[in-house]
C-alpha cells in the first residue's frame, strides 16, 4: 500500500476515497443551492476555489457556468486538478501566508471549503479571502464548540490530507464570525440548509463539528441564511474569584 506520509510518498488519490466523496457530495448539495440563489442576481461570473485540492468542487462550479480559478498549496494536487478540470485555471499558492491578494485580483465569489481548520494562521487567511472577494465568500469549516471567540491549537498528523505545517488553530463559530467581520465583510450569515452528513448534525452525544458561513459585502436576503451578530471579544480577565 502506498504511504500517505509526506516524507515517504504522496498520493493525491486519498481525496477521491469514499470518505471524501460522501462528505463532498453532502456539502455540495447545500452549497449548490446557495451558489444558484446568489447567481440569480447576476453577480457570480468569476470564482476562486481556495484550497481546491484535486478540483472536486472546481469541477462542480465550472458546471454551473462560472469562470473558476483554483488555488492550492500542494503542487501535486494542482497537477491533478488541471487534469480533472481542464475548463478551470489552477495556481499554486498558500493561503496561510501574507500578501496573497497582491498576485490575484478580486473575483465575484470565493469558495473555501475544508481548509481554514488546517491552517496556522486562519485570521491571516481570512484577510486574504476578504481581499479576493468582490461580492460573496462561502466558507465551510470545522469549528470547536463554545460560545466565546476562542481557538484550539491542534497538532495534526503528517498525512497529506492535513495542513502544510501540521499545526492548526481551529476557531469556534464566534471566533470565525468575528474574524470575518474584522476582515471587513459587512454581513456574515450561517447557512441553515440541511447537510446530510454526521459532521453537520448535533446530537445528545456529540456537538456539530462543521458549519457553512456566507460572508458578504452587502445584505443578502435568502430564507435559509441566518444573519450572525458581531461577537464581542473583550480582553481576558486575570482576576480570580470574581462574583
Backbone bond lengths (Angstrom), bond angles and torsions (degrees), N, CA, C in turn:
res aa  C-N    CA-C-N  psi(-1)  N-CA   C-N-CA  omega(-1)  CA-C   N-CA-C  phi
1 X - - - 1.479 - - 1.521 109.55 -
2 X 1.330 116.85 133.64 1.451 120.43 -178.43 1.514 110.96 -69.12
3 X 1.324 115.74 135.48 1.454 120.66 -178.80 1.513 110.61 -70.46
4 X 1.328 115.15 147.09 1.460 120.91 176.15 1.506 110.80 -105.53
5 X 1.315 118.10 7.43 1.445 121.20 180.00 1.518 110.28 -79.95
6 X 1.336 116.23 141.15 1.458 120.36 -176.87 1.515 112.21 -61.47
7 X 1.325 117.71 -32.89 1.447 119.37 -176.29 1.510 113.52 -80.10
8 X 1.329 119.61 -14.76 1.448 121.06 -173.95 1.516 113.76 -122.60
9 X 1.293 118.70 0.17 1.453 119.70 178.70 1.517 111.64 155.21
10 X 1.331 116.41 160.22 1.456 120.88 -178.44 1.519 107.78 -129.01
11 X 1.305 116.70 129.63 1.458 121.32 175.57 1.517 109.06 -129.48
12 X 1.339 115.79 105.33 1.457 120.13 177.24 1.519 111.63 -70.94
13 X 1.344 117.23 -11.31 1.455 120.38 -177.81 1.525 112.63 -64.75
14 X 1.333 117.75 -19.46 1.464 119.84 179.51 1.525 111.37 -57.44
15 X 1.334 117.21 -30.33 1.458 120.75 -177.53 1.530 112.52 -76.35
16 X 1.328 116.67 -8.02 1.461 121.07 174.77 1.527 111.78 -107.03
17 X 1.333 116.81 14.61 1.460 120.65 176.87 1.526 109.67 -73.03
18 X 1.322 116.24 164.58 1.461 121.08 -177.69 1.523 111.58 -59.45
19 X 1.330 117.22 -35.90 1.468 121.60 178.67 1.522 111.02 -56.27
20 X 1.332 116.80 -47.22 1.460 120.39 -178.16 1.519 112.01 -75.52
21 X 1.315 117.35 -36.74 1.459 119.30 178.58 1.524 110.79 -61.19
22 X 1.327 116.73 -42.35 1.463 120.23 -178.47 1.526 111.93 -62.77
23 X 1.326 117.13 -47.02 1.463 117.98 -178.27 1.521 111.02 -72.83
24 X 1.329 118.47 -34.95 1.462 120.36 178.53 1.524 111.12 -64.53
25 X 1.329 116.63 -43.25 1.462 118.84 178.88 1.522 111.32 -63.22
26 X 1.331 116.79 -39.74 1.469 120.24 178.65 1.522 111.03 -65.88
27 X 1.330 116.49 -44.55 1.464 119.96 179.13 1.522 111.58 -64.42
28 X 1.326 115.87 -39.79 1.465 118.99 -176.89 1.520 111.79 -68.16
29 X 1.325 118.51 -33.05 1.466 120.14 177.48 1.527 110.90 -54.86
30 X 1.339 116.63 -40.94 1.466 120.58 178.46 1.523 110.81 -79.20
31 X 1.317 116.97 -44.66 1.462 120.62 -176.62 1.524 111.38 -61.64
32 X 1.319 117.13 -39.46 1.466 119.91 -179.19 1.521 111.18 -61.06
33 X 1.323 117.14 -39.59 1.463 119.94 178.17 1.523 111.15 -63.65
34 X 1.328 116.94 -40.06 1.464 120.42 177.76 1.518 110.50 -64.92
35 X 1.327 116.61 -48.25 1.468 120.74 -177.66 1.522 110.58 -61.99
36 X 1.323 117.54 -44.47 1.468 119.84 -179.26 1.526 111.38 -64.99
37 X 1.338 117.06 -37.04 1.463 119.95 178.23 1.521 111.00 -66.77
38 X 1.328 117.12 -41.36 1.456 120.59 178.06 1.529 111.14 -69.37
39 X 1.325 117.16 -33.18 1.470 121.34 -179.83 1.521 111.88 -66.43
40 X 1.333 116.83 -22.98 1.459 120.22 -179.93 1.517 111.53 -60.90
41 X 1.348 116.36 -23.24 1.459 120.21 177.66 1.520 113.52 -83.88
42 X 1.321 117.14 -1.48 1.460 121.60 177.53 1.512 114.23 72.40
43 X 1.341 118.54 25.28 1.457 121.11 -174.67 1.526 113.14 -116.21
44 X 1.328 118.38 19.18 1.458 120.52 -176.14 1.525 111.56 -125.18
45 X 1.297 117.38 59.40 1.465 119.31 178.18 1.519 112.26 -88.77
46 X 1.334 117.55 -25.89 1.466 120.86 -179.74 1.523 110.17 -126.75
47 X 1.343 115.77 148.76 1.470 120.20 -174.13 1.518 110.61 -150.16
48 X 1.324 116.37 142.28 1.461 122.71 165.37 1.526 108.04 -103.88
49 X 1.332 116.16 128.04 1.457 121.78 169.43 1.522 106.04 -100.09
50 X 1.321 115.89 100.78 1.473 121.40 -170.89 1.519 109.85 -93.16
51 X 1.336 116.01 127.69 1.453 120.85 -171.64 1.515 109.66 73.24
52 X 1.332 115.67 45.01 1.466 122.02 -167.88 1.521 113.74 -73.05
53 X 1.347 118.58 -14.45 1.452 119.39 -178.14 1.516 111.18 58.36
54 X 1.340 117.89 -137.77 1.464 120.53 -178.58 1.520 114.16 -82.96
55 X 1.338 118.31 10.95 1.461 120.72 170.23 1.512 116.22 94.70
56 X 1.337 117.73 18.26 1.463 119.19 -177.29 1.527 111.68 -61.68
57 X 1.332 117.32 -49.97 1.468 120.17 179.39 1.528 111.49 -73.63
58 X 1.323 117.24 -33.90 1.465 120.07 177.87 1.527 110.56 -57.40
59 X 1.318 116.24 -40.56 1.466 120.38 178.77 1.527 111.00 -62.34
60 X 1.326 116.51 -40.55 1.463 120.59 178.43 1.529 111.28 -65.84
61 X 1.331 116.14 -41.85 1.467 120.54 -179.00 1.523 111.40 -67.06
62 X 1.323 117.13 -40.09 1.473 120.73 175.46 1.522 109.60 -60.79
63 X 1.333 116.38 -37.78 1.458 120.42 179.00 1.516 113.73 -63.12
64 X 1.328 116.81 -19.00 1.471 121.09 176.23 1.527 111.84 -89.80
65 X 1.321 116.81 5.46 1.462 120.76 177.65 1.512 114.47 84.69
66 X 1.333 117.48 19.72 1.468 122.03 -178.31 1.520 109.82 -97.66
67 X 1.311 116.87 140.75 1.470 123.21 175.28 1.528 107.61 -79.13
68 X 1.337 116.84 108.13 1.460 122.32 -169.53 1.522 111.53 -108.64
69 X 1.331 115.08 135.03 1.467 122.55 168.18 1.519 107.73 -118.26
70 X 1.322 116.72 119.94 1.454 121.25 178.14 1.515 111.04 -91.34
71 X 1.323 115.84 139.61 1.463 122.23 178.78 1.529 107.54 -120.09
72 X 1.331 116.28 126.02 1.464 121.31 -175.84 1.520 109.36 -148.40
73 X 1.332 116.30 139.87 1.457 121.09 -175.97 1.527 113.20 -79.84
74 X 1.324 117.98 -29.88 1.466 120.70 -174.58 1.531 110.59 -95.20
75 X 1.322 116.26 125.61 1.464 121.41 -176.08 1.525 111.66 -62.60
76 X 1.329 117.83 -34.73 1.458 120.67 -179.27 1.529 111.41 -63.60
77 X 1.321 115.86 -37.39 1.458 120.02 178.69 1.527 111.34 -73.95
78 X 1.325 116.91 -34.72 1.460 120.06 175.09 1.521 109.82 -61.24
79 X 1.323 116.85 -43.84 1.468 120.74 179.55 1.531 110.91 -60.82
80 X 1.331 116.29 -43.70 1.461 119.38 -179.76 1.527 111.09 -66.79
81 X 1.336 116.95 -39.68 1.465 120.49 179.93 1.531 111.01 -63.68
82 X 1.314 117.22 -39.61 1.468 119.90 179.13 1.515 111.64 -62.38
83 X 1.324 117.18 -35.80 1.461 120.56 177.83 1.528 110.94 -74.08
84 X 1.330 116.66 -37.15 1.467 120.52 -178.16 1.524 111.82 -71.73
85 X 1.337 116.50 -39.75 1.469 120.50 -172.52 1.535 109.57 -127.74
86 X 1.319 118.05 76.68 1.467 119.67 -179.63 1.525 113.27 -63.79
87 X 1.328 117.11 -17.10 1.458 120.36 -179.81 1.514 114.34 -82.64
88 X 1.338 117.67 -0.42 1.466 121.88 178.68 1.525 109.63 -116.64
89 X 1.323 114.80 166.78 1.459 122.13 174.97 1.520 108.46 -107.09
90 X 1.330 116.69 141.07 1.464 120.19 -179.42 1.522 110.40 -130.94
91 X 1.345 114.87 136.75 1.457 120.87 178.89 1.524 108.88 -129.20
92 X 1.319 115.62 146.03 1.459 120.56 176.91 1.515 109.13 -91.36
93 X 1.323 116.48 118.76 1.457 121.14 -177.76 1.523 108.45 -162.98
94 X 1.313 117.02 140.27 1.455 122.91 -178.38 1.523 109.46 -96.27
95 X 1.326 116.61 118.79 1.467 120.59 -179.84 1.521 111.93 -68.99
96 X 1.323 117.37 -16.98 1.461 122.41 -174.33 1.528 112.23 -86.05
97 X 1.338 117.10 20.89 1.464 122.08 178.62 1.521 108.20 -127.06
98 X 1.334 119.09 157.14 1.465 120.69 -179.26 1.523 112.82 -75.16
99 X 1.328 115.12 164.37 1.462 123.45 169.78 1.520 114.04 67.88
100 X 1.317 118.01 19.84 1.455 120.08 176.50 1.523 110.97 -56.59
101 X 1.330 116.69 -41.29 1.452 120.79 -172.34 1.524 112.56 -67.17
102 X 1.323 118.74 -15.28 1.462 119.85 177.75 1.518 111.91 -69.16
103 X 1.319 116.49 -19.01 1.452 120.76 -177.27 1.528 112.29 -100.40
104 X 1.319 117.75 -10.71 1.449 121.84 -174.85 1.523 109.40 -137.37
105 X 1.318 116.07 133.76 1.458 119.64 177.25 1.522 109.51 -81.85
106 X 1.318 116.94 163.16 1.462 121.53 -176.43 1.526 110.99 -68.04
107 X 1.334 115.11 146.18 1.464 122.38 173.71 1.528 108.84 -112.08
108 X 1.337 115.64 162.30 1.461 119.71 179.80 1.522 111.72 -59.03
109 X 1.326 115.19 -36.38 1.461 121.15 -168.60 1.525 109.01 -141.88
110 X 1.337 115.87 137.69 1.466 121.16 174.94 1.522 108.01 -119.70
111 X 1.321 114.86 131.43 1.464 123.40 -178.80 1.518 107.39 -116.83
112 X 1.332 117.79 121.87 1.471 120.99 -175.78 1.521 109.29 -140.58
113 X 1.322 115.47 93.20 1.470 121.43 -178.27 1.527 109.96 -112.24
114 X 1.338 115.67 133.84 1.451 120.88 170.83 1.505 115.46 70.38
115 X 1.342 117.95 30.27 1.461 119.88 -176.35 1.522 113.78 -121.95
116 X 1.328 118.13 -48.93 1.462 121.22 -165.22 1.522 113.25 -59.90
117 X 1.313 118.73 -29.93 1.466 120.71 -179.32 1.533 112.75 -79.71
118 X 1.328 117.14 2.34 1.469 121.25 174.63 1.532 112.32 -101.96
119 X 1.316 118.81 3.15 1.463 121.41 -168.47 1.529 112.72 -105.45
120 X 1.326 114.61 147.50 1.469 120.73 172.34 1.516 111.40 -72.12
121 X 1.324 116.30 -31.44 1.461 121.44 -172.64 1.536 110.93 -126.70
122 X 1.333 118.41 66.91 1.460 118.94 -177.46 1.522 113.95 -63.73
123 X 1.335 118.03 -29.93 1.471 119.32 179.14 1.529 110.15 -67.40
124 X 1.314 116.43 -43.81 1.469 119.73 176.28 1.523 110.24 -60.74
125 X 1.326 116.43 -41.46 1.459 120.24 179.21 1.521 111.20 -61.91
126 X 1.335 117.06 -41.83 1.462 120.45 179.35 1.525 110.90 -65.31
127 X 1.321 117.76 -36.79 1.466 119.29 174.84 1.524 110.76 -63.04
128 X 1.332 117.25 -37.55 1.457 120.17 174.48 1.525 111.40 -64.38
129 X 1.340 116.81 -42.14 1.462 120.23 177.20 1.521 110.85 -58.69
130 X 1.325 116.08 -42.58 1.470 120.43 178.82 1.527 110.67 -58.88
131 X 1.323 116.97 -45.13 1.456 120.75 -178.91 1.530 112.03 -65.10
132 X 1.329 116.67 -26.64 1.461 121.02 -179.08 1.523 113.05 -86.81
133 X 1.341 117.92 -8.53 1.464 122.23 -170.50 1.523 111.92 -102.39
134 X 1.336 116.11 122.15 1.461 120.68 174.73 1.527 111.02 -86.86
135 X 1.330 117.26 -39.06 1.465 120.02 -177.59 1.537 113.25 -126.86
136 X 1.346 116.65 -59.02 1.453 120.95 -170.57 1.524 111.59 -132.52
137 X 1.327 115.51 148.38 1.459 121.82 175.37 1.531 107.97 -133.55
138 X 1.327 116.54 116.94 1.463 122.10 -178.98 1.524 108.34 -103.52
139 X 1.340 115.98 119.40 1.460 122.39 -172.96 1.523 109.57 -121.73
140 X 1.336 116.12 135.14 1.468 121.31 170.89 1.514 107.93 -124.17
141 X 1.338 115.93 134.97 1.458 118.79 -175.67 1.514 111.09 -157.03
142 X 1.324 115.97 154.17 1.457 121.65 162.99 1.526 107.78 -70.46
143 X 1.326 117.04 138.69 1.456 121.81 177.61 1.523 108.80 -136.60
144 X 1.315 116.91 134.01 1.450 120.64 -178.02 1.529 109.59 -71.46
145 X 1.344 118.03 150.97 1.476 120.39 179.06 1.521 111.33 -71.05
146 X 1.313 115.14 156.41 1.461 120.98 179.43 1.507 110.97 129.89
147 X 1.342 116.46 151.30 1.461 121.46 -176.24 1.519 113.91 -91.48
148 X 1.322 118.57 -15.16 1.463 120.80 -176.19 1.527 110.95 -92.70
149 X 1.331 117.86 157.74 1.466 121.61 178.95 1.523 111.11 -77.36
150 X 1.317 116.66 86.44 1.454 121.32 -174.07 1.525 111.20 -131.16
151 X 1.342 115.00 167.64 1.453 122.72 178.35 1.518 109.93 -121.77
152 X 1.346 114.77 160.97 1.454 121.60 168.77 1.531 107.82 -125.92
153 X 1.330 116.46 122.80 1.467 121.22 177.74 1.522 108.57 -81.09
154 X 1.328 116.40 124.51 1.457 122.44 -175.62 1.518 110.01 -122.68
155 X 1.321 116.13 132.98 1.463 121.91 171.27 1.523 107.38 -90.83
156 X 1.333 116.80 108.85 1.456 120.83 -179.11 1.525 110.79 -81.13
157 X 1.319 115.63 165.31 1.459 120.73 173.39 1.531 108.84 -73.38
158 X 1.324 116.37 173.77 1.462 120.64 -179.20 1.518 112.40 -92.72
159 X 1.332 117.85 13.37 1.459 120.17 178.61 1.522 111.24 -68.07
160 X 1.325 116.14 155.96 1.460 120.97 -175.38 1.522 112.82 -72.89
161 X 1.333 117.70 -11.27 1.457 118.99 176.59 1.529 112.03 -88.86
162 X 1.336 116.98 9.93 1.457 122.57 177.03 1.532 109.21 -105.83
163 X 1.340 116.48 -172.21 1.458 120.35 -177.56 1.515 112.95 -73.58
164 X 1.333 115.09 173.62 1.463 120.86 -176.31 1.519 112.12 -70.37
165 X 1.330 118.07 -31.04 1.466 121.07 -176.25 1.526 112.23 -107.73
166 X 1.345 116.92 -11.42 1.461 123.40 178.37 1.525 113.31 68.73
167 X 1.336 116.69 18.32 1.460 123.50 166.53 1.518 107.46 -125.96
168 X 1.319 116.72 133.83 1.456 119.47 -175.54 1.517 110.96 -139.81
169 X 1.329 115.27 146.34 1.461 122.62 171.56 1.523 107.92 -105.12
170 X 1.320 115.97 111.83 1.464 120.22 -178.36 1.524 108.54 -98.41
171 X 1.333 118.39 121.12 1.464 120.57 -176.89 1.523 112.62 -86.57
172 X 1.319 115.03 161.13 1.461 120.97 166.82 1.522 108.71 -79.36
173 X 1.327 116.55 170.92 1.461 120.46 176.29 1.528 110.40 -58.80
174 X 1.329 117.01 -42.78 1.465 120.15 -179.94 1.525 111.00 -63.31
175 X 1.333 117.27 -40.33 1.461 120.35 178.96 1.520 110.85 -66.20
176 X 1.335 116.78 -43.46 1.465 120.24 179.24 1.526 110.06 -61.47
177 X 1.335 116.29 -44.66 1.462 120.42 -179.85 1.520 111.02 -63.45
178 X 1.321 117.01 -44.61 1.464 121.45 179.01 1.517 111.26 -60.01
179 X 1.322 117.71 -42.30 1.467 121.02 -179.74 1.518 111.43 -64.77
180 X 1.319 117.17 -40.38 1.467 119.96 179.79 1.526 110.76 -64.61
181 X 1.325 117.15 -43.11 1.468 119.77 176.68 1.530 110.70 -66.20
182 X 1.326 117.30 -44.12 1.463 120.31 -178.19 1.523 111.71 -64.78
183 X 1.324 117.03 -30.05 1.465 120.10 178.41 1.520 111.59 -67.91
184 X 1.353 116.64 -25.61 1.459 118.99 176.60 1.515 115.61 134.31
185 X 1.331 118.39 -8.26 1.464 119.86 178.56 1.533 109.90 -66.58
186 X 1.322 115.99 139.04 1.467 119.52 -177.24 1.516 112.97 -85.09
187 X 1.347 117.22 -23.72 1.459 121.19 -178.45 1.531 109.38 -139.51
188 X 1.328 115.86 138.92 1.458 121.97 176.02 1.525 107.99 -130.44
189 X 1.335 116.16 131.25 1.456 122.03 -176.82 1.532 110.11 -126.17
190 X 1.318 115.00 148.89 1.462 121.29 170.87 1.515 108.29 -100.75
191 X 1.332 116.03 128.90 1.460 120.56 179.56 1.516 109.25 -78.22
192 X 1.323 116.51 124.74 1.455 122.01 -177.73 1.525 112.54 -101.75
193 X 1.320 118.29 11.66 1.458 120.61 174.81 1.527 109.47 -67.66
194 X 1.318 117.94 141.20 1.470 119.27 178.48 1.526 110.92 -68.09
195 X 1.316 115.72 139.99 1.464 122.45 174.00 1.521 106.64 -120.04
196 X 1.326 116.46 118.03 1.461 121.44 -172.05 1.524 111.24 -82.88
197 X 1.336 114.17 69.42 1.460 120.83 176.60 1.522 107.44 -152.47
198 X 1.341 118.42 142.30 1.474 120.23 -175.94 1.518 114.48 -57.46
199 X 1.326 118.91 -28.95 1.468 120.75 -179.02 1.522 112.83 -64.87
200 X 1.338 117.44 -18.70 1.463 121.59 -177.37 1.528 112.51 -103.56
201 X 1.311 116.49 9.22 1.464 121.13 -174.93 1.528 109.69 -120.25
202 X 1.327 116.31 131.50 1.458 121.24 174.57 1.527 109.67 -98.77
203 X 1.326 115.55 136.52 1.460 120.91 179.78 1.529 109.55 -127.59
204 X 1.317 116.38 -176.05 1.462 120.60 175.49 1.523 111.91 -68.37
205 X 1.326 116.32 -16.62 1.465 120.95 -175.08 1.525 112.35 -102.70
206 X 1.322 117.90 -37.06 1.470 120.85 -174.87 1.524 110.57 -130.83
207 X 1.344 115.21 149.76 1.451 121.35 172.05 1.536 110.10 -77.65
208 X 1.310 115.69 157.12 1.461 120.29 170.99 1.526 108.41 -65.28
209 X 1.324 117.52 130.13 1.463 121.64 -176.09 1.535 112.48 -91.02
210 X 1.321 117.31 -37.71 1.465 121.16 -171.68 1.523 111.21 -121.47
211 X 1.338 114.79 149.44 1.458 121.35 173.79 1.517 108.82 -143.12
212 X 1.330 114.87 158.78 1.464 122.64 175.66 1.519 108.09 -112.42
213 X 1.322 116.51 126.99 1.461 122.64 178.70 1.519 110.00 -119.41
214 X 1.324 115.53 146.13 1.461 121.83 172.66 1.518 108.17 -115.63
215 X 1.320 116.69 120.68 1.465 122.16 173.72 1.526 107.85 -105.80
216 X 1.321 116.54 138.95 1.463 119.69 -172.62 1.523 110.65 -141.83
217 X 1.332 114.41 160.13 1.456 121.54 176.17 1.526 111.98 -90.83
218 X 1.311 117.43 3.78 1.451 122.44 176.85 1.512 110.13 -160.97
219 X 1.313 116.70 175.26 1.458 121.47 -177.69 1.524 110.32 -68.56
220 X 1.336 116.25 141.17 1.459 122.88 176.96 1.523 107.85 -123.20
221 X 1.314 116.53 125.78 1.460 121.51 -178.19 1.528 109.28 -107.15
222 X 1.320 117.02 91.10 1.460 122.28 174.82 1.527 107.93 -133.02
223 X 1.335 116.69 137.56 1.456 120.37 -172.20 1.523 113.72 -64.37
224 X 1.318 117.67 -22.53 1.467 119.77 -177.54 1.527 112.96 -96.85
225 X 1.328 117.34 10.78 1.459 121.60 177.28 1.521 110.49 -107.94
226 X 1.319 116.04 130.92 1.460 122.82 176.71 1.526 108.37 -108.88
227 X 1.342 116.69 115.75 1.454 118.70 -179.52 1.527 110.34 -69.82
228 X 1.335 115.25 135.77 1.455 122.16 179.30 1.522 109.83 -102.50
229 X 1.320 116.06 134.28 1.460 120.84 177.56 1.523 109.79 -72.91
230 X 1.322 115.58 161.47 1.457 120.55 176.98 1.526 108.61 -71.70
231 X 1.326 118.87 117.53 1.471 119.75 -179.44 1.525 111.10 -69.37
232 X 1.315 115.50 148.59 1.450 120.52 173.26 1.531 109.31 -81.72
233 X 1.306 116.68 144.29 1.464 121.62 179.02 1.524 108.93 -134.28
234 X 1.340 116.77 72.20 1.469 120.41 -176.95 1.524 111.39 -69.98
235 X 1.327 115.65 162.38 1.452 120.07 175.25 1.518 109.95 -64.15
236 X 1.309 115.38 148.29 1.457 120.85 179.94 1.513 110.74 -70.05
237 X 1.320 116.39 136.34 1.466 120.72 177.91 1.537 110.13 -93.62
238 X 1.307 115.92 130.30 1.462 121.36 178.57 1.539 112.00 -99.21
239 X 1.322 116.69 7.80 1.462 120.14 179.90 1.521 110.42 -75.09
240 X 1.331 116.07 144.61 1.449 122.37 177.45 1.529 110.39 -102.34
241 X 1.327 114.49 147.62 1.467 121.36 170.44 1.533 112.33 56.78
242 X 1.344 115.47 45.11 1.461 118.81 177.74 1.522 108.61 -89.90
243 X 1.331 116.76 125.39 1.463 120.80 -178.94 1.517 109.86 -81.80
